[in-house]
Amino acid sequence: MAHFNALASSWWDVNGPQRILHKMNLLRMDFIYQTVRNHLRLNPPETAVEDEIYIPPYGVDLLPDAIKKNIVAEQEQRRDEILENAKLTVLDVGCGGGILSESMARLHFIDSVKGIDLSEDVLQAAKLHRAKDPMFVNGKLSYQLRAIEDLPTTEKYDIITMFEMLEHVEYPSKVLLAALERVEVGGWVFISTINRDFISWFTTIFMGEHVLGIVPVGTHTLDKYINQTEIREWFESDPQRKEAFSVVDAKGCVYLPAYGWKFTSTPDVGNYFMAIRRMK
């Protein structure tokens, strides 16, 4: 915790020690937004028959271009309408200085964001930066010095994010389980962490910390990295967990110094994002 406290004063310096998080935030937001949008229920039970959006039982790519274009346009319009009227609640676990929390709170379909962290110093940095933006005077974005395990289990959220934090805790399965207990049915838990392999060590520790200085030395510990297959196996190992939750998507990502962050073709190497949905 002392390591992150020391970074508090530079958290919002886009060219400082946290610059790689600022760059990653663009990819984070794309992953969250597209996942939520693409999995909206276009025809909920209360939809009148005449108002239902046509969803073909096969891929639209099999249809003529003109028909495909019209179907896709109608579906996208319905998604816009649903999100326009949505009021989703977000819990950002391990929020740090609030980079992701602020971005989430700016989305029009988000009703409230609560960021929690165990570092008082980085939370102070988050609150100071929040105060600079007049759109947050309405209380839409709040911060608390708390662990997720200390939140009441009756306190549910539509979206829970845990980005770049599972590899920094002693018992990641305990933290992940606490998140699963506090997400609404139909809601999402988004995580990002790092596969435990040579490429991860080489890119995040050797190059990232010791050669390029992209992140401060001591930020990462290889033994705490978690393979994405291990998380999938963890869900599969418990029948109740397997039935109640679905790992909907996982995407690998890599940082290219001359480019920034981009998605890769596999989540099994290096950094990755994962989307988990509560089904029941």
N, C-alpha and C positions, 0 to 999 in steps of 0.2 A: 504493500500500500504506500510505503514511503516513496517508492519509485514514481508512482502516479501523482502523488502530492507535489513532488518536485517539478512536474511538468505543467502544473496548473496555470502558472502565469503566462505560458506560451501556447495554451491550448487553441486559441483562436488566431494564432499567427499562421497564415496559410503557407508561409515559407519557413516555418520553424520546425521543431521536432515532431509535430503532429501533422505535417503537410501530407504525409501519405494517407492519413485518415480522411483529410479533406478531399483528396482525389478519389479515394475509395467510396466516399459518400454518394457520388454520382451513380456508381454502379449499384450500390445498396438501394437507392431510391428507385432505380429502374426495375430491379428485381422485385421489390415489394409491390410497386404500382402495377406492373404487368401481371404478376401472379394474382393479386386481388381482382384486377379487372377481368382477366381471362377466365376466372372461375366464378363469376357472378351467375346467379340463377336467373336466366332471362325470362322464364315463365313460372313464377311462383304460383302456389296452389290457388291463390285468390284472383289470378288473372282471368278475365273473361275470354271466352273462346275467340271472339272477334278481335281481341287485342293481343293474342299470342303471336310471338315472333317465330317464324318458321326455322326449325333446326333440322337440317337433313340428317338422315340416319347413317350417312356416309360422308366422306370428306368433300368439301365444296369444290376442291380442285378437279373433281370428276365432271363438274357441270360446265356448260358453255360460259364463256367469259362474261357476257352481259348478265346472265342470271346470277352467276357467282358474285358479281359486283353489287347487284341489288341486295342479295341476301346478306352479304358482309356489311353493307352500309346500314341496313336495318338493325342488324345485331349490334353494331357499334353505337348507333343512335340509342338503342335501348340501354346499353351499358352506361352511356353518358347520363341518361335519365335516372338510372338507379343510383349512380354515384352522386348525382346532383342532390338527391334527397337523402343520402346516407348520412348518418351521424355516428361514426365509429370511434371507439375509445382505444387508446394506445398506452401500453406500459413499456418503457424503454429501460431494460435492465442493464446495469453497468453503463449508464449514460455518459459518464465522463463529463466533459465540458459542454455537452449538449449539441454536438454537431448534428447527429441524426435526429434528436428530439425536436430541434427547431425546424428542420426540414419537414418532418412529419406534421408538425403543428401548422405549417403553411398550406397543407393540402386542404382543399375546400370540403372534402367529404370526411375529414377528421374533426370530431367534436371536441376531444380533449386529449392531451398527452401528459403523462406523468413520467418523469425521469427519476430513477433511483440509482444511488451509488453508495459505496462505503467510504469514499474519500471526501471529507468535508471541504478540502481545498479546491478540488476540481468542481464540486457543486457550487462553490462560491464563484468560480470563474464562469460557470454556466448561468448563474443568476445575474451576474454583472453584464454579461453579453445580452441576455434576454431583456434587460432593462433598456437597452439601446434601441429596441424595436417597438414602436407604438402599437403594433398589431397584437402584442401579447399583454396589453394592459387589462384585457377582459378576463384574465385567468385561465385562458385556454391551455397554457403551458405551465406546469408546476414541477418542482423538484423536491425530493425528500432524501434525507440521509437514512436509508433503510436497506436491509437485505430483502430479497423477494420472499424468503421463507418467513419473514416477520409480518408480511401482509396477510390480512384475513383471507381465508380460502373462499369466503363469500364475495370477495371483491373480484369481479370478473372483467375481462377485457376482450375486445374484438381482435386486437392485434397485440402480440407481445414480441418484442425484439430483443435479441441477445447477440449483438455483433461484437466480434473480437473480444470476448470475455471468458468463454468457457475454458480456454487454454490458460487462464490466469487464476482459476480457482482450484481449491484442493479436491473438492468432490463434485465434478461436473454433472454426474448423473443426478445428484441430489438437487442441484440448481435447476436442471432441465425438468425434473419431475415437479418441482415447485411451480414452474411456468405452466406445465400441462394442466395442473390443478386449478389454475387461475384464468384459463382461456375459455371463452364462451363456446358453446356448441356451434359449429360452423365457422369458428374463428381460426386465426392463424398464429403460429409461433415461427418466427424467422430467426435463424441463427447463422453465424459465420464463424468458422474456425479454420484450423490448418491440419492437413494430413501429416502423419508422423513418418516422414521418409527423407531420403538423402536430398532430394531436390528442395524440399521445404527447409531443411537445415542450411543448405547452400545459399538459397535465395533470401530467407528471412533473417538468418543469424549471421552467417559468414559474410555475405555480400551486404545485406540490409543494415546490419549493425556495425560490423568491423571494417568493411571496405568502403562502401558508399556513404555510410552514416545517415541513411534515410530515417532510421529510428534509433533512439538511444540504446547504447549497450546495456544488456540486462533485461530488455523488454520481453524477450521470449526464452522459453525453456523447452528443448526438444521433447523431453519425456512427457510434457503436458499436452502435446499435440494429440489430436483425436482423428483417427481415420473416419471418413464418412461412412464406410462400411460398418464400422463399429457402432455407430449410432443406429443404423438400419437394423443391425443384429440385436441391439438393445430393445428396440420396439418389437421385433419378432419373438424375443425370448419370453415375453409376458403375454399370455392370451388376452387378458383384459385390455392391456395397452395396445396390442395389435388390432383389436376390434374397434377401439375408440378413436385411434389416431391413424393418419395416413401420411407417409412421406411423399408429398405430391411432386416435389422437384428438388434437384440439386444441381448446381452449376459450379464448375471450377472457374477460378479467376487468377490472373497473374499481373504483376506490376512490371511495366516496361519503362525504364527511366526516361526514354525519349518520347514516350506516348502517354503513359498513365496506366490505369487499370483497364483490363478487357477480359471478357469471358473466354474460357478455353473450351476445348472439345470434350473434356472429361473432368468429373469432380473428384477423381481418385488421386490426383497429384497436386501438391501445393495447397493454396487457399481455396475455400469453397463456401458457397451460400447454400442453405437448405430451407425449404418451406414445408412446414408440418401443419396439417389441418385436423382439427377436432371434428370427428364425424358424428359422435353421439355422446 
